[in-house]
Amino acid sequence: MFNLSNSIIQELNIESLNKRGIRVLVKRDDLIHNEVSGNKWRKLKYNVELCKSRKKEGILTFGGAFSNHLLATAAACHKIGLQSIGLVRGNELNKNSNETLQNCSKLGMKLVFLPRSEYKLRYEKAFIESVSIDYPNYHIVPEGGANYHGMIGCQEILKEIEEEVDHVFVAQGTSTTSCGLAMALNENQTLHAVPVLKKYDSIGEMTNLFRGSGMDEESIKPMLQKVKVYDQYHFGGYGKYTEGLLLFINEFYKKHQLKLDPIYTGKVMFALLDIIQDQSFENSTVIFIHTGGLQGIKGIEKRSGYSFF
Ligand SMILES: Cc1ncc(COP(=O)(O)O)c(C=O)c1O
């Protein structure tokens, strides 16, 4: 449905790192598809399969006004021939409020705008039950694709990499991608997780996702032991960025012809290049998982007046 072989591995040429025997590879999941880009198809793939096997009409999911996940769900369902519904945070919004919502709507997604107080209930069992009564023919996927099926899809990212890799770097929003990657690590690999939210409890969130998928402590513990969290690269918090980060993204593009966004991947690449200054990375291979997010750049350019590339 979506061509995963588009996700090639690109090697960055950085002289100072070459000298230290460090290779930096990029897993180009951003090339999978324009809208269903990065980790989005990874998280949707098995949810779509489940939706079809349960003979549901479509997928219902949740997201904020600029959600990459909402747009990806709309685009994937449109392409596959499924219906889609997006429950959106904020009843002050409408389908023309921004480009992400306009595109969701053009792709046939029915948008339902919830008051913030109601949207907050999106993880509550009783709320989900009432949504499934209102929309019985829809497979419900949590915000950000954060469920077991999303994790299983993300596990496949590492399985496609034939190179011997020591370190894996990834952004954390809901932690679904990092959980999938942690499940796929071999005993010599370390996952370096960079949360893009301030004061985010990475290990707690990962534990909840694993537990929610039926795993017990004995299987969760060894996976989390291979995870390192860096909580100092959020640049002010979710959706926030600094002038310095924007300059970094621009400079990086000029050098490597690789586009990053200021909400997720820009923060992680910045973190990676900082963290691997440490001696312990000498003579190792590092891989950066490009989780996409480039669809949101136009909106940010409009708001900030800053041109990225
Ligand atoms: C572009 C991009 N990168 C990374 C992430 C974080 O992934 P996760 O929510 O699985 O932690 C997201 C959010 O889903 C995203 O949109």
The ligand as an ORCA input file, in Angstrom:
! r2SCAN-3c Opt
* xyz 0 1
  C       7.215     13.679     12.882
  C       7.090     12.960     14.159
  N       8.186     12.436     14.728
  C       8.135     11.804     15.904
  C       6.950     11.652     16.572
  C       6.969     10.981     17.901
  O       6.592      9.659     17.787
  P       5.869      8.936     19.002
  O       4.562      9.640     19.210
  O       5.673      7.561     18.510
  O       6.740      9.029     20.192
  C       5.756     12.174     16.030
  C       4.455     12.024     16.703
  O       3.780     11.053     16.523
  C       5.823     12.849     14.790
  O       4.739     13.385     14.209
*
